[in-house]
Amino acid sequence: MEFFYAPIILFLVIVAPIWLILHYRYKSKMAQGISSQEVSDIEEMLETLDKLIDRVETLEEILDAEHPNWRKSTGKRN
């Protein structure tokens, strides 16, 4: 039983306070919601996503015009 005293004391003195501080810091940050920087980052990512979708659609149109059966040939590789 004496063996467990040192690890328990170390846990209560070092680990537990750090754990509680980080836990409640995380909780308070989540309660605040997302920041304006995060909103602008999300909007930028959505714009990039829209551009990428347009590019893929354009590439598919080009492939459809030049190689009409390209969709069937890509399925054979799997």
C-alpha positions as a printed NumPy array, in Angstrom:
array([[  0.   ,   0.   ,   0.   ],
       [  2.891,   2.37 ,   0.669],
       [  3.936,   1.944,  -2.951],
       [  0.836,   3.826,  -4.134],
       [  1.386,   6.939,  -2.031],
       [  4.064,   8.497,  -4.266],
       [  2.2  ,   8.086,  -7.588],
       [ -1.048,   9.326,  -6.066],
       [  0.635,  12.396,  -4.581],
       [  2.408,  13.154,  -7.88 ],
       [ -0.853,  12.806,  -9.756],
       [ -2.739,  15.089,  -7.365],
       [  0.002,  17.719,  -7.242],
       [  1.112,  17.802, -10.896],
       [ -1.271,  16.102, -13.307],
       [ -4.691,  16.879, -11.827],
       [ -4.289,  20.693, -11.661],
       [ -2.934,  20.884, -15.215],
       [ -5.722,  18.614, -16.4  ],
       [ -8.397,  20.755, -14.731],
       [ -6.934,  24.018, -16.054],
       [ -6.792,  22.728, -19.613],
       [-10.268,  21.209, -19.354],
       [-11.949,  24.419, -18.199],
       [ -9.96 ,  26.555, -20.62 ],
       [-11.253,  24.35 , -23.44 ],
       [-14.823,  24.559, -22.094],
       [-14.724,  28.361, -21.891],
       [-13.311,  28.634, -25.405],
       [-16.088,  26.407, -26.769],
       [-18.717,  28.49 , -24.952],
       [-17.498,  31.64 , -26.714],
       [-18.149,  30.202, -30.164],
       [-15.982,  30.629, -33.205],
       [-13.958,  33.773, -33.719],
       [-14.169,  36.145, -36.659],
       [-10.821,  34.813, -37.91 ],
       [-12.212,  31.284, -37.945],
       [-15.317,  32.477, -39.802],
       [-13.182,  34.176, -42.449],
       [-11.029,  31.035, -42.76 ],
       [-14.147,  28.91 , -43.297],
       [-15.49 ,  31.339, -45.917],
       [-12.142,  31.269, -47.725],
       [-12.142,  27.461, -47.704],
       [-15.687,  27.408, -49.093],
       [-14.682,  29.754, -51.928],
       [-11.707,  27.52 , -52.726],
       [-13.991,  24.489, -52.665],
       [-16.395,  26.139, -55.112],
       [-13.5  ,  26.925, -57.469],
       [-12.245,  23.341, -57.28 ],
       [-15.714,  21.971, -58.006],
       [-15.965,  24.242, -61.061],
       [-12.563,  23.035, -62.269],
       [-13.498,  19.382, -61.903],
       [-16.755,  19.948, -63.77 ],
       [-14.868,  21.726, -66.56 ],
       [-12.353,  18.89 , -66.794],
       [-15.179,  16.359, -66.943],
       [-16.838,  18.32 , -69.758],
       [-13.567,  18.367, -71.703],
       [-13.097,  14.647, -71.178],
       [-16.705,  13.974, -72.202],
       [-16.144,  15.923, -75.434],
       [-12.781,  14.334, -76.297],
       [-13.258,  10.811, -74.891],
       [-16.959,   9.998, -74.475],
       [-16.348,   6.616, -72.81 ],
       [-13.791,   7.763, -70.251],
       [-16.139,   7.144, -67.306],
       [-16.579,   3.514, -68.255],
       [-12.846,   2.951, -68.649],
       [-12.056,   4.378, -65.195],
       [-14.377,   1.886, -63.519],
       [-12.464,  -1.096, -64.998],
       [ -9.308,  -0.257, -63.009],
       [-11.009,  -0.973, -59.67 ]])
